[in-house]
């Protein structure tokens, strides 16, 4: 059974441990063995906390032996992004400036995952301070895609996406500003959820009122994502945007949804106006249309939010300056992506920011109008398939040149601009056997409905496992 643990869902692992049919230690050892086997080629984990994880797993098994009530994630290994502080485990933010930094306290989200019984197995790679949609940094190098190690795993939670896809962890914590959970989920063939601002408390946070950068769960299924989401949510006085979830259990809501009868779904092929790879558009359209077989009312519409691009770039620039205000004198030591973003932010004027906020308000009202007619919007998560890992970003889509290095993730950042929740779910494979992600966008606090629809997409279009990991 040991080798099979890495192929089980988090729901299944938790149930086996709860029923004493498996131990947390043996589950952990199976995943540590998978990391030892696959991580050298993929570089998903930058720090493996094997000794601490073993100690926590032994404690978890002792708790079960003493018949203590287990948490919903009792004994389930979880990977934490290297942007998120972990007590006693190195946290570098992917930067040479913090190469040996070890926090003394856990981030609030890690506290909650541990309280639910999860075992922190290690830290996953990220571009420097999350600035980039290809996971590479000077400290640890590039993370590679399990479906084809010559290609990018996406970013900035590329390490988490690759770790899940390669069966090195059943759950991964991520953060999402412009698409940092959804893009790697699309590239690696897993489920990634961007959450409503405030649903998962952010502490510590340099900009605690910032509502475009959020925490989110990643997993290999929508039900696992929902289970993890339940552990991450909840009010915290440490986070000024924090609020309680308006549901008792996202997992229960997702698990009990047996059809999509009456759910109004819109499919829009290109919300960013930048073009979409023909094969990706075809796969996503087919996955959307197939939802009619489980009761959804599906309609294809045209949505173009491309005029929100400059607003997002301006507000992103402002956030970059705010997050790195105490590092401005060391900007020459930062990577080109991050330094370039900070310099762009420093050039902004009050008028630029005011104009961006006005445009953001306009985009928000357009989203509200759309959700007055539809329950969910579906669109391709990424307009291109995974690209060579050596490239910083794709410079064109369907022969159309891109102006900025993050233009290609506009389909995700135009959702972030309105601070809406959204998930990426695998919708199929290209002819080259690469995953395609379908993005599901909903109203604020519609995470259970988003994940419920994702469940039907993954059931209708299973993509299997990457080569060398089956």
Secondary structure, DSSP 8 states (H G I E B T S, - for coil): -GGGGGGS-HHHHHHHHHTTSS-HHHHHHHHHHHHHHHHHHH--EEEE-HHHHHHHHHHHHHHHHTT----TTTT-EEEEETTS-BTTBB--TT-GGGTT-B-SS--HHHHHHHHTT-EEEEEE--SGGG--SS-EETTTEE-EETTEEEEE--SSSHHHHHHHHTTS-SEEEEEESSSTTHHHHHHHT-EEEE--TTTB---S-TTTT--SSEEEEEESSHHHHHHHHHHH-B--TTSTT----SSS-HHHHHHH----TT-EEEE-S-TTSS---HHHHHHHHHHHHHGGGGT-EEEE-----GGGHHHHHHHHHHHHHHHTGGGGGGGGGS-HHHHHHHHHHHT--HHHHHHHHHHHHHHHHHHHHHHTT-SEEEEES-SS---BTT-SS--EETTEE-SSTTGGGHHHHHHHTTT--EEEEEEEE-TTS-EEEEEEEESTT-HHHHHHHHHHHHHHS-----TT--
